[in-house]
Amino acid sequence: MTTFTITLPDERMKELKKIAERFRVAPEELVRASLEELLTRPLDDFQKALERVLNKNTDLYKRLA
């Protein structure tokens, strides 16, 4: 596992702490979950779009093959 350090302005850190308190998690856990969401969501959206296009055009692809 890799660890890295980020620098946040004090005002942003206050906002992060408020949000973390609302979800009853540590600020670090909130950041980790947010990054995980960022890293996985675009791939999921792309996969869904790809499947929709492939399913929609199945007959056309069969005729072209």
Sequence and secondary structure as in RCSB ss.txt:
>XXXX:A:sequence
MTTFTITLPDERMKELKKIAERFRVAPEELVRASLEELLTRPLDDFQKALERVLNKNTDLYKRLA
>XXXX:A:secstr
         HHHHHHHHHHHHHHTS HHHHHHHHHHHHHHHHHHHHHHHHHHHHHHTHHHHHHH 
